[in-house]
Amino acid sequence: MTLLAFTLILLLAAYCAGLLGSLTGLGGGVVVIPVLTLGFGIDFHYAVGAALVASIATSSGSGSAYVKEGITNIRLGMFLEIATTIGAVCGAAVAIYLNNNVIAVIYGCVLLLTAAMQQRRKSDHDGVVGSETARRLKLFGTWPQKDGTVKSYQLRHVGGGFGVMYVAGVLSGILGIGSGVLKVLAMDAMMKVPFKVSTTTSNFMMGVTACASAVIYVQRGVIAPGIACPVMIGVLFGALTGARLLKRLNVSVLRQIFCIAIVLVAINMIWQGLGGKY
């Protein structure tokens, strides 16, 4: 295969990954690593480096739109970024020395958790009484409703959410994904942040978390421009296309089918990882 053909195929595959990730709410990073490792046979470390670059691009593009709409809690995101950034640097520093099979098993487990989280009931957590810590840190906020009104919310369990965010950062550094599933779990399930606010704030944080990890990967020389650039461009345009189609399509069936596919990919990765096939 020529370099041009490889680049074009990789660009198309990344576009499809970004499109599916956007339509299903799983994010392009979750899709692109199985595509690179299983489809193209690329080493896990280089696949993770490419996925980190793609996460920076997609987070920067979509995150700004959510901030403009007033849904993202910027103060909460910047506070929790302290934990995710420290975790991302720690995870990236450790990931360089991890065996591909170990990374595959960890990644498979995260995919299973991601698929399970997709089945959770989304909640706006009405009537939550915020904690004193959250009040002092001024983490309470508001978010716009469909009828044009603004609804206020409070949150709690700041310490627990901060701890989960550190773990999310570590996984992001090791796996090259935004670890949005853990970030949403921390904000939605633990801190009782409304679901839309938690997802948009998580998206806002992903770029910063990925940047912290990417610095380590650049220093180690495992971000290959020939792989990372087509992946970044493809995932970004795929995510933008998915965002436009999402307003017109009913993707509930697609999400269920894709969750099954994610579970199958996860089982395959865990099986091959445990068998030492990477």
N, C-alpha and C positions, 0 to 999 in steps of 0.2 A: 504494500500500500504506500502511495506517495505521501509526502508531507501535506500537500494541498488537500488530498482526499481525506486524510486523517483529520485535518482541521475542520473541514466542512461537515464531516460526519459527527465529530465531537460537538460542533456548534449546534447542529440540529438536535442531537441528543440532549444537550444542555437546555435548549429552548423548550423541548417537550417536558423536561424535568421541572423547569421553572413554571410552565403552564399548569401541569398537574399539581405541583406543590401549591400554587396560588389558588386553584379551584377547590382543592381539598382542605386547605388551611394547614397543611403539614409543613409548608415551606420547601423551597427548592433544594436546600442543603440536605434534607432527609432523603430526597430522591436521587440527587446527583452522585452521591458516594457509591450506592449500589450500582449505578450505571457505569461509573468509572472502573470500579473494582471487578464486578461480575461481567460487565459487558465488554470492557476494553482491556481487562487484565492489568490495570495500572496499580502500582504499589500503593498500599494504604496511606503511607505518609505523604506521598505526592497528591493523592486524591483528597486527603484532609486539607492540605495546603490550598488546593484549588477551590475547595468548598468554602474555606474561610474567606478567600477573596470574593467569591460570589455572594457570601452573606453580607459583607461590607457594602457591596453595590446595591443589593436589593433592600437592605435596611435603610440606606441613605435615600433611596428613591421613594419607597412607600412611607417611611417614617415621617418625612417632611409633610406629606399630605395629611396624615393623621394629626400632626401637631397643629397644622393650619385649621383643621376642623374643630379643634378644641377638645378632642377626646383624650389624648395622651396626658397623663399626669407627669409633667416634666420633672417636678421636684422629687417625686417618688422614684422616678427612673434614675435620676442622677445620684440619689442616695443609695439605691440598690446596686448601681454600677460599681460602687466601691468594692462590694463583695464579689461581683462577677468578674471584675477586672483582675483582682488578686487571684481568684480561682483560675481564671483563664491562663495567666502567666504560669502558675504552678502546674496546671494540666499540660500546657504546651512543653514546659521544661521536662516533664516526666515522659510525655508521649514519644519523644525522639528516641528514647531507650526501650520502649515497649515493643515486643514482638508483634508482627502483623496478626497472628492468630489470637493474641490477647485482645488487641483492638477490635477484631472481628466479633468476638464474643461479647465484649462490652457494648459494641454498636448494635448487635442483635437484641440485647436486653433493652436498650434504650428505644429501639423500634417497637418492641412489644409494649413497652410502657406508653409510647406515643399512640399506638393503635387503641390501647385501652382507654386513654384519656379522651380520645375522639368520641367515645360512647357515653361520656359523662354528660349529665344534664347541665346545661348552661344556666347560671343564676346571676341575678343582679343584686342579691343579698340586701333586700330592703330592711330597714329598721336596725341596722348594725350600730351598736354603741362603741365608738372608738376608744382606744386606750389612751392613757395619759401621755405615754411616750410618743405616740403618733401625733397627738395634739401639740406637744412641745416642739416636735420636729416640723410641724405645719404640713403634714402629709395628706390631710383631708383635701377633697377637691370637688369639682362639679363636671358634669358631662351633658352635652346637648341631646334632646329627645327628638323624635320624628316630628312632633307637632310644633317644634320651634322653642319649646320651653327648656329650661336648664334644671337639672336635678343634682342635688348635693349628695355626697356619700362620706362615710367615715370608715376607718380601718383599724385593725388591731393586730396583735401578735407580731410586732415589728422584729423582735429578736429572732423568732423562729423563721420568719420569711427571709431575713438577712442570711441566716445559716444555710437555708435551702438554695439561696442565690449563689452562695460560694460553691456549693456542689454543682450547680448548673454551670458555673464558670469553668470548673475543673473539667467537666464533661465536654464543654465547648472547646477547650484547649486540646483535649485528647482526640475528639472525634471530628472537629471542624464544622459542627452544626451549631445553630444558635441556641440549642437546648431550650427552645421556647416552651416545650412541654413542662419542664421543671419550673421555668419562670412563671408560667401561668398557674401551675399548681401552687406555687408559693403565694402568689398574689390573690388568686381566685379562691382556692380551698382553705388556705391558712390565714391570710390577711383580710379576707372577705371583701376584696375589691371587685366592683362590678365587672362582668366578663369582658365586655367591650373595652373597658379601660385597661384591664389586665393584658389583653391581647395586643392592643395598640402600644401600650407602654413597653411590653416585652419586645415588640418589633423595633421600637425606638432604641432599646438597649443593645440589641444584637450587634449592630455595627461597631459600637465601642468595645464590646466583649471580643468580637472577632479581630479587631485591630490589635488588641493586646496580645492575642495568641499569634497573630500573623507575624509580629515582630520577631518572635522566637523562631518561627519556621523560616523566615527570610535569613536570619543569622545562620541557621543550620543548612541552608541551601536546598530545602525541599519544596520550595515553591517554584515550579518550572513554568516560565512564561508561555511556552508552547502549549501547555495544558490549561493553565489558570486563565489566560486571556479569553480563549474561546468559551470556556465554561462561564466566566463572568458575564460576557456579552450575551450568550444564549440564555442563561438563567434570568438575567435582568429583563430582557425583552419578553421572555416567556411569562414572567411574573406580571409585567405590565399588561400583556394581552389577557392573562387570566383575570386580572382585576377588572378589566372592561367587560369580559364575558360573564363574570360573576353576577353582575347586575341584571342580566337578561336570562340566565339559565337557572334551572332548578337542578342543583348538583348534589342533592341528598343521596340519590342512588349511586352516583359516581363516588361519593365519599365512602359509602359502605363497601363498594367493590374494591376501592383502592385500599381500604383498611385491611381487607382480606389479603390483598397482594402484599402489603407491608408485612403482615404476619408471616406469610410464606417466605418472603425474603429474609426476615429476621431469623426464622427457624433454619433456613439454609446457611446463613452466615454463622450462626452458633454451632451448627453441626460441622461445618467445614473448619471452623476455628478450633473446636475441640479435637477434631481429627488431624490438626496440624497441616492443612492443605493450602494455607496461604504463604 
